[in-house]
Amino acid sequence: MAEGRWHVIFAILGMLAGAALYAEAYPHLEKNFLALGNLGKITLPGVLGISAWAIIPMLWVVFILCFVFFEKRGL
């Protein structure tokens, strides 16, 4: 609108209408649709079945190897 393009008002009104519709539909979506992906607390140690303290050094090694690889590639 600052550039004098008045058709932007329809985009702004559309965003406001979409936000209002989502706000009204959210309680229904939360109970039905959004609950489908709720798998509880998922952690890497829980998935792998090992201690979190064993994961930390492994991640350090992976990160250091990634840094070395990208440094040699010049990325």
C-alpha distances in whole Angstrom, upper triangle without the diagonal:
4,5,5,5,6,8,6,7,11,11,10,13,15,15,16,18,20,20,22,24,25,26,28,30,30,34,35,34,35,39,39,37,36,39,40,40,41,44,45,45,45,46,48,51,51,51,53,56,56,56,52,54,56,52,51,53,52,49,50,52,49,46,49,49,46,45,48,47,44,45,48,46,43,40
4,5,7,9,12,10,11,14,14,13,16,18,18,19,22,23,23,25,27,28,29,31,33,33,36,38,36,38,41,42,39,38,42,43,42,43,46,46,46,46,47,48,52,52,52,54,56,57,56,53,55,56,52,51,53,52,49,49,51,49,46,48,49,45,45,48,47,43,45,47,45,42,40
4,6,9,11,10,12,15,15,15,18,19,19,21,23,24,25,27,29,30,31,33,35,35,39,40,38,40,43,43,41,40,43,44,43,44,47,48,48,48,49,50,53,54,53,55,58,58,58,54,56,57,53,52,54,53,50,50,52,49,47,49,49,46,45,48,47,43,44,47,44,42,39
4,6,9,9,11,14,14,14,17,19,19,20,23,24,25,27,29,30,31,33,34,35,39,40,38,40,43,43,41,40,44,45,44,46,49,49,50,50,51,52,55,56,55,57,60,61,60,57,59,60,56,55,57,56,53,53,55,52,50,52,53,49,48,51,50,46,48,50,48,45,42
4,6,6,8,11,11,12,14,16,17,18,20,21,23,24,26,27,29,31,32,33,36,37,36,38,41,41,38,38,41,42,41,43,46,47,48,48,49,50,54,54,53,55,58,59,58,55,57,58,54,54,56,55,51,52,54,51,48,51,51,47,47,50,49,45,47,49,46,44,41
4,5,6,8,10,11,12,14,15,16,18,20,21,22,24,25,27,28,30,31,35,35,34,36,39,39,37,37,40,41,41,43,46,47,47,48,49,51,54,54,53,56,58,59,59,56,58,59,55,55,57,56,52,53,55,52,50,52,53,49,49,52,51,47,49,52,49,47,44
4,5,6,7,9,10,11,13,15,16,17,19,21,22,23,25,26,28,29,33,33,32,34,37,37,34,34,38,39,38,40,43,45,45,46,47,49,52,52,51,53,56,57,57,54,57,57,54,53,56,54,51,52,54,51,48,51,51,48,48,51,49,46,48,50,47,46,42
4,5,5,6,9,10,11,13,14,15,17,18,20,21,23,25,26,27,30,31,30,32,35,35,32,32,35,36,36,38,41,42,42,43,44,45,49,49,48,50,53,54,54,51,53,54,50,50,52,51,47,49,50,47,45,48,48,45,45,48,46,43,45,48,45,43,40
4,5,5,6,8,10,11,12,14,15,16,18,20,21,23,24,25,29,30,29,31,34,34,32,31,35,36,36,37,41,42,42,43,45,46,50,49,49,52,54,55,55,52,54,55,52,51,54,53,49,50,52,49,47,50,51,47,47,50,49,46,48,50,48,46,43
4,5,5,6,9,10,10,12,14,15,16,18,20,21,22,24,27,28,26,29,32,31,29,29,33,34,34,36,39,40,41,42,44,45,49,48,47,50,53,54,54,51,54,55,51,51,53,52,49,50,52,49,47,50,50,47,47,50,49,46,48,50,48,46,43
4,5,5,6,9,10,10,12,14,15,16,18,20,21,22,26,26,25,27,30,30,27,27,31,31,31,33,36,37,38,39,40,42,45,45,44,47,49,51,51,48,50,51,47,47,50,48,45,46,48,45,43,46,47,43,43,47,45,42,44,47,44,43,39
4,5,5,6,9,10,11,12,14,15,16,18,20,21,24,25,24,26,29,29,27,27,30,31,31,33,36,37,37,38,40,42,45,45,44,47,49,50,50,47,49,50,47,46,49,48,45,46,48,45,43,46,47,43,43,47,46,43,45,47,45,43,40
4,5,5,6,8,10,10,12,14,15,16,18,20,23,24,23,25,28,28,26,26,30,31,31,33,36,37,38,39,41,43,46,46,45,48,50,51,51,48,51,52,49,49,51,50,47,49,51,48,46,49,50,46,46,50,49,46,48,51,48,47,43
4,5,5,6,8,10,10,12,14,15,16,18,21,22,21,23,26,25,23,24,27,28,28,30,33,35,36,37,39,41,44,43,42,45,48,49,49,47,49,50,47,47,49,48,45,47,49,46,44,47,48,44,45,48,47,44,46,49,46,45,41
4,5,5,6,9,10,10,12,14,15,16,20,20,19,21,24,24,22,21,25,26,26,28,31,32,33,34,36,38,41,40,40,43,45,46,46,43,46,47,43,43,46,45,42,43,45,42,41,44,45,41,42,45,44,41,43,46,44,42,39
4,5,5,6,9,10,10,12,14,15,18,20,19,21,24,24,23,22,25,27,27,28,32,32,34,35,37,39,42,41,41,44,46,47,47,44,47,48,45,45,48,47,43,45,47,45,43,46,47,44,44,48,47,44,46,49,47,45,42
4,5,5,6,9,10,11,12,14,17,18,17,20,22,22,21,21,25,26,26,28,31,32,34,35,38,40,43,42,41,45,46,48,48,45,48,50,46,46,49,48,45,47,49,46,45,48,49,45,46,49,48,46,48,51,48,47,44
4,5,5,6,9,10,10,12,15,16,15,17,20,20,18,18,21,23,23,25,28,29,31,32,34,36,40,38,38,41,43,45,45,42,45,46,43,43,46,45,42,44,46,43,41,45,45,42,43,46,45,43,45,48,45,44,41
4,5,5,6,9,10,10,14,15,14,15,19,19,18,17,20,22,22,23,27,28,29,30,32,35,38,37,36,40,41,43,43,40,43,44,41,41,44,43,40,42,44,42,40,43,44,41,42,45,44,42,44,47,45,44,40
4,5,5,6,9,10,13,14,14,16,18,19,18,18,21,23,24,25,28,29,31,32,35,37,40,39,39,42,44,45,45,43,46,47,44,44,47,46,43,45,48,45,43,47,48,44,45,49,48,46,48,51,49,48,44
4,5,5,6,8,11,12,12,14,16,17,16,16,19,21,22,23,27,28,30,31,34,37,40,38,37,41,43,44,45,42,46,47,43,44,47,46,43,45,47,45,43,47,48,44,46,49,48,46,48,51,49,48,44
4,5,5,6,9,10,9,11,14,14,13,13,16,18,18,20,23,24,26,28,30,33,36,34,34,37,39,41,41,39,42,43,40,40,43,42,39,42,44,41,40,43,44,41,42,46,45,43,45,48,46,45,41
4,6,5,8,10,10,11,14,15,15,14,17,19,20,20,24,24,26,28,31,33,36,35,35,38,39,41,41,39,42,43,40,40,44,43,40,42,45,42,41,44,45,42,43,47,46,44,47,50,48,47,43
4,6,7,8,10,11,13,14,14,15,17,20,21,21,25,26,28,30,33,36,38,36,36,40,41,43,43,41,44,46,43,43,47,46,43,45,48,45,44,48,48,46,47,50,49,47,50,53,51,50,46
4,6,6,6,9,10,11,11,11,14,16,18,19,22,23,26,28,31,34,36,34,34,37,39,41,41,39,43,44,41,42,45,44,41,44,46,43,42,46,47,44,45,49,48,46,49,51,49,49,45
4,5,5,6,9,10,10,9,12,14,15,16,19,20,22,24,27,30,33,31,31,34,36,38,38,36,39,40,37,38,42,40,38,41,43,40,39,43,44,41,42,46,45,43,46,49,47,47,43
4,6,5,6,9,10,10,11,14,16,15,19,20,22,24,28,31,33,31,31,35,35,38,38,36,39,41,38,39,43,42,39,42,44,42,41,45,46,43,45,48,47,46,49,51,50,49,46
4,5,5,6,8,9,10,13,15,15,19,20,23,25,28,31,34,31,31,35,36,38,39,37,41,42,39,40,44,42,40,43,45,43,42,46,46,44,46,49,48,47,50,52,50,50,46
4,6,5,5,6,8,10,12,13,17,18,21,22,26,29,31,29,28,32,33,36,36,34,38,39,36,37,41,39,37,40,42,39,39,42,43,40,42,46,44,43,46,48,46,47,43
4,6,6,5,6,9,11,10,14,15,18,20,23,26,28,26,26,30,31,33,33,32,35,36,34,35,38,37,35,38,40,37,37,41,41,39,41,44,43,42,45,47,46,46,42
4,6,7,6,9,11,11,14,15,18,21,24,27,29,27,27,30,31,34,34,33,36,37,35,36,40,39,37,40,42,39,39,43,44,41,43,47,46,45,48,50,49,49,45
4,6,6,7,10,11,14,16,19,21,25,27,30,27,26,30,31,34,35,33,37,38,35,37,40,39,37,40,42,39,39,43,43,41,43,46,45,44,47,49,48,48,44
4,6,6,8,10,13,16,19,20,23,26,28,26,25,29,30,33,34,32,36,36,34,35,38,37,34,38,39,37,37,40,40,38,40,43,42,41,44,46,44,45,41
4,5,6,7,11,13,15,17,20,23,25,23,23,26,27,30,31,29,33,33,31,32,35,34,31,35,36,34,34,37,38,35,37,41,39,38,42,44,42,42,39
4,6,5,9,10,14,15,19,22,24,21,21,25,25,28,29,28,31,32,30,31,35,33,31,35,36,34,34,38,38,36,38,41,40,40,43,45,43,44,40
4,6,8,11,14,15,19,21,23,21,20,23,24,27,29,28,31,32,29,31,34,32,31,34,35,33,33,37,37,35,37,40,39,38,42,44,42,43,39
4,6,9,12,12,15,18,20,18,17,20,22,24,26,24,28,28,26,27,31,29,27,30,32,29,29,33,33,31,34,37,35,35,38,40,39,39,36
4,6,9,10,14,17,19,16,16,20,20,23,24,23,26,27,24,26,30,28,26,30,32,29,30,33,34,32,34,37,36,36,39,41,40,41,37
4,7,7,11,14,16,13,12,16,17,20,21,20,24,24,22,24,27,25,24,28,29,27,28,32,32,30,33,36,35,35,38,40,39,40,37
4,6,10,13,14,11,12,16,16,18,19,18,22,23,21,22,26,25,23,27,29,27,28,31,32,31,33,36,35,35,38,40,40,40,37
4,7,10,11,9,10,14,14,16,16,14,18,19,17,19,22,22,20,23,26,24,24,28,29,28,30,33,33,33,35,38,37,38,35
4,7,9,7,7,11,11,13,14,13,16,17,15,17,20,19,17,21,23,21,22,25,26,25,27,30,30,30,33,35,34,35,32
4,6,5,6,9,10,11,11,9,13,13,11,13,16,15,14,17,19,18,19,22,23,22,24,27,27,27,30,32,32,33,30
4,5,5,6,8,9,9,8,11,11,8,11,13,12,11,15,16,15,16,19,20,19,22,24,24,25,27,29,29,31,28
4,6,5,6,5,6,5,9,8,7,10,13,12,12,15,16,16,17,20,21,21,24,26,26,27,29,31,32,33,31
4,6,5,7,8,8,12,12,11,14,16,15,15,19,20,19,21,24,24,24,27,29,29,30,33,34,34,36,33
4,6,8,11,11,14,13,11,15,17,15,15,19,20,18,20,23,23,23,26,28,27,29,31,33,33,34,32
4,6,9,10,12,11,9,13,15,13,13,17,17,16,19,21,21,22,25,26,26,27,30,31,31,33,31
4,7,9,12,10,10,14,16,14,16,19,19,19,21,24,24,25,27,29,29,31,33,34,35,37,34
4,7,8,7,8,11,13,12,14,16,17,17,19,22,22,23,26,27,27,29,31,33,33,35,33
4,5,5,7,9,11,12,13,15,17,17,19,21,22,23,25,27,28,29,31,33,34,35,33
4,5,5,7,10,10,11,13,15,15,17,19,20,21,23,25,26,27,29,31,32,33,31
4,5,5,7,9,10,12,14,15,16,18,19,21,22,24,25,27,28,30,31,32,31
4,6,6,7,9,11,12,13,15,16,18,19,21,22,23,25,27,28,30,31,30
4,6,5,6,9,10,11,12,14,15,16,18,20,21,22,24,26,27,28,27
4,5,5,6,9,10,11,12,14,15,17,18,20,21,22,24,26,27,25
4,5,5,6,9,10,11,12,14,15,17,18,20,21,23,24,26,25
4,5,5,6,9,10,11,12,14,16,17,18,20,21,23,24,23
4,5,5,6,8,10,10,12,14,15,16,18,20,21,22,21
4,5,5,6,9,10,11,12,14,15,16,18,20,21,20
4,5,5,6,9,10,11,12,14,15,16,18,20,19
4,6,5,6,9,10,10,12,14,15,16,18,17
4,5,5,6,9,10,11,12,14,15,16,15
4,5,5,6,9,10,10,12,14,15,15
4,5,5,6,9,10,11,12,14,14
4,5,5,6,8,10,11,12,11
4,5,5,6,9,10,10,10
4,6,5,6,9,10,10
4,5,5,6,9,9
4,5,5,6,5
4,5,5,6
4,5,8
4,5
4
